[in-house]
Amino acid sequence: MASVYEGPVQTLIDELGRLPGVGPKSAQRIAFYLLKVAPEDARRLAAAIVEAKERVTWCRRCFNIAEGELCGFCRDERRDARVLCVVEEPRDIVAVERTQEFQGRYHVLQGAISPIEGVGPEQLRIRELLERIANEGVEEVILATNPNIEGEATAMYLARLLKPLGIRVTRIASGLPVGGDLEYADEVTLGRALEGRREVDA
Protein backbone atom coordinates (compact mmCIF):
# COMPACT_ATOMS: atom_id res chain seq x y z
CA MET A 1 0.00 0.00 0.00
CA ALA A 2 1.48 3.35 -1.02
CA SER A 3 2.14 6.03 1.60
CA VAL A 4 -0.87 8.35 1.43
CA TYR A 5 -0.75 9.83 4.94
CA GLU A 6 1.68 12.37 6.24
CA GLY A 7 4.33 12.26 8.95
CA PRO A 8 3.46 10.58 12.26
CA VAL A 9 0.29 8.90 10.95
CA GLN A 10 2.16 7.08 8.18
CA THR A 11 4.99 6.22 10.58
CA LEU A 12 2.45 4.69 12.99
CA ILE A 13 0.83 2.68 10.18
CA ASP A 14 4.24 1.48 8.98
CA GLU A 15 5.31 0.37 12.47
CA LEU A 16 2.03 -1.43 13.14
CA GLY A 17 2.36 -3.13 9.75
CA ARG A 18 5.61 -4.72 10.91
CA LEU A 19 3.78 -6.71 13.59
CA PRO A 20 3.15 -10.39 12.79
CA GLY A 21 -0.28 -11.03 11.28
CA VAL A 22 -0.99 -7.33 10.76
CA GLY A 23 -1.40 -6.44 7.08
CA PRO A 24 -1.56 -2.92 5.62
CA LYS A 25 -5.35 -2.58 6.04
CA SER A 26 -5.28 -3.83 9.63
CA ALA A 27 -2.38 -1.50 10.43
CA GLN A 28 -4.35 1.43 9.05
CA ARG A 29 -7.46 0.43 11.02
CA ILE A 30 -5.49 0.10 14.30
CA ALA A 31 -3.70 3.41 13.68
CA PHE A 32 -6.96 5.30 13.21
CA TYR A 33 -8.45 3.58 16.26
CA LEU A 34 -5.47 4.78 18.33
CA LEU A 35 -5.87 8.30 16.98
CA LYS A 36 -9.51 8.33 18.14
CA VAL A 37 -9.01 6.99 21.68
CA ALA A 38 -8.44 9.28 24.65
CA PRO A 39 -4.81 10.43 25.02
CA GLU A 40 -4.47 8.62 28.37
CA ASP A 41 -5.50 5.31 26.74
CA ALA A 42 -2.84 5.72 24.04
CA ARG A 43 -0.24 6.65 26.65
CA ARG A 44 -1.19 3.61 28.75
CA LEU A 45 -0.63 1.32 25.74
CA ALA A 46 2.71 2.98 24.94
CA ALA A 47 3.79 2.70 28.59
CA ALA A 48 2.82 -1.00 28.72
CA ILE A 49 4.97 -1.73 25.65
CA VAL A 50 7.96 0.15 27.08
CA GLU A 51 7.57 -1.48 30.52
CA ALA A 52 7.34 -4.98 29.01
CA LYS A 53 10.50 -4.39 26.96
CA GLU A 54 12.37 -3.05 30.00
CA ARG A 55 11.25 -5.56 32.64
CA VAL A 56 10.59 -8.83 30.81
CA THR A 57 13.51 -11.05 29.86
CA TRP A 58 14.16 -14.76 29.18
CA CYS A 59 14.31 -17.24 32.06
CA ARG A 60 17.94 -18.34 32.30
CA ARG A 61 16.88 -21.97 32.89
CA CYS A 62 13.96 -22.67 30.53
CA PHE A 63 13.81 -19.56 28.26
CA ASN A 64 10.21 -18.77 29.06
CA ILE A 65 9.45 -15.09 29.61
CA ALA A 66 10.38 -13.93 33.10
CA GLU A 67 10.74 -10.95 35.37
CA GLY A 68 14.12 -11.57 36.97
CA GLU A 69 16.40 -14.57 36.47
CA LEU A 70 13.81 -17.38 36.69
CA CYS A 71 10.20 -17.66 35.51
CA GLY A 72 7.38 -18.66 37.85
CA PHE A 73 7.44 -22.31 36.74
CA CYS A 74 11.16 -22.68 37.43
CA ARG A 75 10.80 -20.99 40.83
CA ASP A 76 7.91 -23.29 41.82
CA GLU A 77 9.43 -26.10 43.89
CA ARG A 78 6.19 -28.10 43.62
CA ARG A 79 6.77 -28.73 39.91
CA ASP A 80 8.25 -32.15 39.03
CA ALA A 81 11.79 -31.45 37.80
CA ARG A 82 12.10 -35.02 36.49
CA VAL A 83 9.70 -34.31 33.60
CA LEU A 84 10.41 -31.64 31.00
CA CYS A 85 7.86 -30.50 28.43
CA VAL A 86 9.62 -29.03 25.39
CA VAL A 87 7.66 -26.37 23.51
CA GLU A 88 8.46 -23.98 20.68
CA GLU A 89 7.34 -20.66 22.17
CA PRO A 90 6.37 -19.23 25.59
CA ARG A 91 2.72 -18.91 24.50
CA ASP A 92 2.61 -22.72 24.11
CA ILE A 93 3.17 -23.06 27.87
CA VAL A 94 -0.09 -21.21 28.45
CA ALA A 95 -1.89 -23.72 26.22
CA VAL A 96 -0.42 -26.71 28.08
CA GLU A 97 -1.17 -25.17 31.50
CA ARG A 98 -4.84 -24.72 30.57
CA THR A 99 -5.20 -28.51 30.43
CA GLN A 100 -4.19 -28.88 34.11
CA GLU A 101 -2.68 -32.23 33.09
CA PHE A 102 1.01 -31.35 33.40
CA GLN A 103 2.89 -30.76 36.65
CA GLY A 104 6.47 -30.87 35.41
CA ARG A 105 8.77 -28.15 34.13
CA TYR A 106 9.20 -26.59 30.71
CA HIS A 107 11.90 -25.89 28.17
CA VAL A 108 11.24 -23.32 25.45
CA LEU A 109 13.15 -23.82 22.19
CA GLN A 110 12.24 -20.32 20.99
CA GLY A 111 11.34 -21.62 17.55
CA ALA A 112 11.35 -24.73 15.38
CA ILE A 113 13.69 -26.12 12.73
CA SER A 114 12.75 -24.49 9.43
CA PRO A 115 15.32 -24.62 6.62
CA ILE A 116 13.10 -22.40 4.44
CA GLU A 117 13.32 -19.62 7.04
CA GLY A 118 16.99 -20.31 7.75
CA VAL A 119 16.35 -21.71 11.24
CA GLY A 120 18.59 -24.65 12.08
CA PRO A 121 19.16 -26.53 15.36
CA GLU A 122 21.94 -24.12 16.31
CA GLN A 123 19.44 -21.23 16.43
CA LEU A 124 17.29 -23.04 19.00
CA ARG A 125 17.84 -23.63 22.73
CA ILE A 126 18.86 -27.26 22.18
CA ARG A 127 22.33 -27.08 23.74
CA GLU A 128 20.75 -25.66 26.89
CA LEU A 129 18.18 -28.49 26.88
CA LEU A 130 20.97 -31.07 26.79
CA GLU A 131 22.72 -29.31 29.68
CA ARG A 132 19.53 -29.39 31.74
CA ILE A 133 19.05 -33.10 31.10
CA ALA A 134 22.62 -33.76 32.21
CA ASN A 135 22.42 -31.61 35.35
CA GLU A 136 18.84 -31.69 36.63
CA GLY A 137 17.99 -35.40 36.93
CA VAL A 138 15.48 -35.34 34.05
CA GLU A 139 13.85 -38.75 33.45
CA GLU A 140 11.31 -37.91 30.74
CA VAL A 141 11.17 -35.33 27.96
CA ILE A 142 7.77 -34.66 26.38
CA LEU A 143 8.13 -33.24 22.88
CA ALA A 144 5.21 -30.82 22.58
CA THR A 145 6.24 -29.02 19.41
CA ASN A 146 3.46 -28.00 17.03
CA PRO A 147 1.93 -30.77 14.87
CA ASN A 148 3.04 -29.19 11.60
CA ILE A 149 6.01 -29.88 9.30
CA GLU A 150 8.47 -27.74 11.27
CA GLY A 151 7.29 -29.05 14.63
CA GLU A 152 7.49 -32.68 13.50
CA ALA A 153 10.99 -32.16 12.06
CA THR A 154 12.10 -30.57 15.33
CA ALA A 155 10.60 -33.41 17.38
CA MET A 156 12.33 -36.05 15.26
CA TYR A 157 15.66 -34.23 15.49
CA LEU A 158 15.36 -33.99 19.27
CA ALA A 159 14.30 -37.64 19.58
CA ARG A 160 17.47 -38.75 17.76
CA LEU A 161 19.56 -36.59 20.11
CA LEU A 162 17.84 -37.62 23.33
CA LYS A 163 17.21 -41.36 22.89
CA PRO A 164 20.89 -42.34 23.40
CA LEU A 165 20.86 -40.52 26.77
CA GLY A 166 18.74 -43.29 28.29
CA ILE A 167 15.78 -41.09 29.23
CA ARG A 168 12.14 -41.57 28.26
CA VAL A 169 11.27 -39.48 25.19
CA THR A 170 7.59 -39.03 24.37
CA ARG A 171 5.62 -37.02 21.83
CA ILE A 172 2.18 -35.54 22.49
CA ALA A 173 -0.46 -37.66 20.81
CA SER A 174 -2.20 -36.56 17.64
CA GLY A 175 -5.34 -35.36 19.35
CA LEU A 176 -4.27 -32.08 17.77
CA PRO A 177 -4.97 -31.39 14.11
CA VAL A 178 -1.95 -31.67 11.85
CA GLY A 179 -1.00 -28.23 10.61
CA GLY A 180 -2.42 -26.56 13.73
CA ASP A 181 -0.79 -24.56 16.52
CA LEU A 182 -0.86 -25.37 20.24
CA GLU A 183 -1.83 -21.77 20.92
CA TYR A 184 -5.27 -22.31 19.35
CA ALA A 185 -6.03 -25.77 20.73
CA ASP A 186 -8.87 -26.17 23.22
CA GLU A 187 -8.22 -27.59 26.67
CA VAL A 188 -9.88 -30.98 26.09
CA THR A 189 -8.03 -31.70 22.84
CA LEU A 190 -4.66 -30.69 24.27
CA GLY A 191 -5.34 -32.55 27.50
CA ARG A 192 -6.03 -35.77 25.56
CA ALA A 193 -2.89 -35.20 23.51
CA LEU A 194 -0.83 -34.98 26.71
CA GLU A 195 -2.49 -38.06 28.25
CA GLY A 196 -1.99 -40.06 25.05
CA ARG A 197 1.66 -39.13 24.47
CA ARG A 198 3.73 -41.95 23.05
CA GLU A 199 7.30 -43.17 22.95
CA VAL A 200 9.26 -41.66 20.08
CA ASP A 201 11.14 -43.99 17.73
CA ALA A 202 14.29 -42.21 16.63
Steps between C-alpha positions, in 0.01 A plus 500: 500500500648835398566768762199732483512648851743754630765489771413332831183332369687318223783414740246347741338299219841380380607389849172320567533330161825341616317301768437132420157436349429870448459589132484852354121534542507375859790733580303793362189400697697467828679831438174689453351328805798620707460852365136503616550366854557729797863615537534319835397169337766541230760593761405196710556271199834666420608472865403130513715427193799688643461337844477150349816559295687634804388249764434173317792278405565129432515252788863390524394137559208430264485811273140579580424868555593616849536798727838438660728200450241219522139472382218400734506135389872463569464669840211270599652219707176300473558437129648158412854570377531143369260571211571767240245614243676647196304766312580739217388832649403643842135532391489119461556466876174685558320249277647201686425654842133545407464121486601463868651165398869588531688559825858489376730772372543656158770570246434757228691450174409850380410370156501189283734361235406663170757487219278722282522778760867431571436360849724206584557312828778741595250789512285319757555441873602137445847518656342642815243217499779242491675676789181492706452129436857434611480715814142492628415129530249506212337159440246584229486758222160567342536642150208742470603680183222602262347223284611658173797431270746714697382369836520137387850552356611659827350216705673236288833682523470524878394135531817389318709716735328397822437126456868402551497682837288223652204720594136452403413709193132545418303701246156648566236288332326610183186620671607828342430569134802472274595844376358667812663700779493419872403860568156446343424154638216460749565358845334161442685428175837601643432314823431178306814557295706522820334192654550300180865593442707218358857378490696651213688267265815678390 
